[in-house]
Amino acid sequence: MKITAIPLGNRVLIQLINQQKTRKSGLVLPEKQQESVMTGTVVGLGCDTEHLYEGFVVVFLKSSGIRTSVGDSELIVIKESDILFYIKTEEE
């Protein structure tokens, strides 16, 4: 049986990414900020979200949202407004 999780309203479903000191994009987070922020990939969007798309890598406060697991994935559901920024990389 396949399980699909679909967030409602302005909520975003995010698959957590392992925390690293340096991101592939070259962004380096200071150690103090690593303790307070998390990074993840958007895997689901509610019908009222406006600025995000699936696949975006986003940064948000560790205290935001509700953690859950679906299958083998560790997920978090947060409001779109709780996302601090997304990481955009341009192909050269």
Sequence and secondary structure as in RCSB ss.txt:
>XXXX:A:sequence
MKITAIPLGNRVLIQLINQQKTRKSGLVLPEKQQESVMTGTVVGLGCDTEHLYEGFVVVFLKSSGIRTSVGDSEL
IVIKESDILFYIKTEEE
>XXXX:A:secstr
        TTEEEEEE    SB TTS B  HHHHHHEEEEEEEEE TT  S  TT EEEEETTSSEEEEETTEEE
EEEEGGGEEEEE     
